Amino acid sequence: MRKNRFPCQVAAVCGMAAPLLFAVTTVAIGLATPGYDPVTQLVSELGIPGTPYATAMNSVGLIMTGILISVFASAVHSVLSGGWKGALGAVLVAVAGISFVAMGIFHCDKGCIPTTSGGSLHLLFGMVALAAGLSAALLFSLVKARERGWNGYWQYSLFTGVLILVMLPLLLLHPDKAGLVQRILIGLIFLWMEVLALRAYVTFRVPPDDLNEPA
């Protein structure tokens, strides 16, 4: 890790930037889109062709965010100390990032009701991104549970994963609040990513020996 600290710092910065970019883009475009209701409408509806800022939503809010997430995957690999656990964590984060890019390419259909192959792929990649992010959080909690330097972080990761699992059924139980529930789920994952990226950046700036001692 010491020899590759600068690239890992860059990757961690990308991990910090991704949630912020997504949040700013979706909030700004949502406010600027006439008649858009963030409580009832999904985020992806901002990128439907024909909407005022579809190009910006898809290119910046999804594709650029996905690229940043994918770069962050290399930092996750280092944080998880390499090996198969680090590789798995990196793959999960990269899959989430690639899924965001794919969602920016394959647009949501009107009302996010799949009527075309592209609309179906968009929803599929959305589910893949959520599943990958959830799995990454749970994996992180398992890997770091015995490391004193990550006490508090692994519990937070576990809490995030469990909370997402508990909230998932709300999408079906309250379809009239689908936009709100989706934003909470995305927010939980992105907040976890932001916290992990900040912690990773600090880790790559200081000698890691005292951060990775077993409890």
C-alpha positions, 0 to 999 in steps of 0.5 A: 500500500505504501508504494501505491499511496498516491494513486490510491489517494486519487481513487479515494478522491474520486470516491468522495466526488461521486456522491457529491456530483450525483447529489448536486446534479440530480437536485439541480436538474430536479429543481429546474425540470417543470412539474417534476416531483422527487417524492413520486418520480424516480431519479431516472425520469430526469434522463428520459429523452425529451425532458429538458436536461436529459443529456446533462442527467445522463452524461454527468449525473450517471455516466460521469458518476459511474466513472468516478465510482469505478476509479474508486474501486482501486482504493477499495481493493487497497483498503481491504488489504488486497487478496481475494477479499480486496478483489471482491470488494473492488469488483463489487464497487466497479460493477456498481460504477459500470452499472451507472455508466450503463444507465446513462447509455440505456435510458429509462422509458416514460414513467420508468415503466419498461416498454423497450429493451433499453428501458428494461436494461436501464432498470436491470442495471439500476438493480445491479448497482444497488445490489453491488453497493449493498454487497460491498457494504456488507463485505466491508463490515465482515472484513474489517470487523477485527481491525481496531483502526476500523472500529466504528466503520465496520459497524456503520457499514453493517448498519447501512447494509441491514437498513437497506435490506429493511427498506427495500420492500417499501418500494413495493409497499408504497409505489406512490412514494417511489421517488422518496424511497429510492432517494433514501436508498441511494443516499444510504449507499452514497453516504457510506461511500463518502465516509469510506472514501474520506477514511480511505484518503486519510489512511493513504496519507499516514503510515497504515501500520497502526490503522490495521492492527487486529483488535 
